[in-house]
């Protein structure tokens, strides 16, 4: 049996991973930026996916951190992305 991973499933995974990635406090985010990693996971349908997480310094607004997530099926046939900008607390 071949499982099909729908785009909405990948999008849901990307948003969930983004929520987790953004849960860090500002000092922790600053300490690890710039940084990224890729790891293997499983979609709810059982298909193997690659999850890439990136923390990058943003140019606008200056000093903010861009958190980017990409969830893709191995081989890159389908992918979904989610992104957030986090600014320093006042």
C-alpha positions in Angstrom: 0.0 0.0 0.0 1.3 3.5 -0.9 0.3 6.3 1.4 -0.4 9.7 -0.1 0.7 12.8 1.8 -1.6 15.7 0.9 -0.4 19.3 0.7 -2.5 20.2 3.7 -0.9 17.5 5.8 2.6 18.9 5.0 1.3 22.4 5.7 -0.1 21.3 9.0 3.2 19.7 9.9 5.1 22.9 8.9 2.9 25.1 11.1 3.2 22.7 14.1 7.0 22.6 13.7 7.0 26.4 13.4 5.1 26.8 16.6 7.6 24.6 18.3 10.6 26.5 16.8 9.2 29.8 17.9 8.6 28.6 21.5 12.2 29.5 22.5 12.7 32.6 24.6 14.6 35.6 23.0 17.9 34.9 24.7 17.8 31.3 23.4 16.9 32.4 19.9 19.8 34.9 19.8 22.3 32.3 21.0 21.5 29.8 18.3 21.0 32.2 15.3 22.2 31.7 12.6 21.6 27.9 12.7 19.6 25.2 11.0 19.2 21.5 10.8 17.4 18.8 8.8 16.0 15.7 10.2 13.7 12.8 9.2 10.2 12.4 10.5 6.9 10.8 9.7 3.7 12.4 8.5 0.5 11.2 10.1 -0.2 9.2 7.0 3.1 7.2 7.7 5.2 8.7 4.8 8.7 9.6 5.6 9.4 13.4 5.4 12.4 15.7 5.8 11.9 18.6 8.2 14.2 21.5 7.8 14.4 24.3 10.5 16.3 27.5 10.0 17.0 30.5 12.3 18.3 33.5 10.3 19.0 37.2 11.1 16.5 39.3 9.3 17.4 42.6 7.5 13.9 44.0 7.9 13.1 44.7 10.6 16.7 44.9 11.6 17.7 42.6 14.4 14.7 40.3 14.1 15.1 36.6 13.7 13.4 34.8 10.8 12.3 31.3 11.7 11.7 29.1 8.6 10.4 25.6 8.4 10.2 23.4 5.3 8.6 19.9 5.4 9.1 17.9 2.2 8.7 14.3 1.0 12.0 12.7 0.3 12.9 13.5 -3.3 11.2 16.9 -3.1 8.0 15.9 -5.0 5.9 17.9 -2.5 6.8 20.5 0.1 5.3 23.0 2.4 6.9 26.0 4.2 6.0 28.2 7.1 7.9 31.3 8.3 7.7 33.8 11.2 9.6 36.9 12.2 10.4 37.3 15.8 11.5 40.7 17.2 13.3 41.4 20.4 11.1 42.1 23.4 10.9 45.8 24.4 
